[in-house]
């Protein structure tokens, strides 16, 4: 069984200290997604950044979703630590 980052099954939310940190987290995850050619849904609320990973073609998660989740989790590290 694969290890899935704490915030991801098909989606995850990370909370930080404020809106500036949440915006930075969303931008970091967005940059990773763009580099990977992946297109997760990213949601921003005050102090929160939510990522939804889903492959619509198969109506579920694929291996590439798990890779993207791991990379997004690394991008969230500084946000979670704030």
Secondary structure, DSSP 8 states (H G I E B T S, - for coil): -----TT-SSEEEEE-SSHHHHHHHHHHHHHHHHHHT---EEEEETTEEEEE--BTTTTB--HHHHHHHHHHHHHHHHHHH-
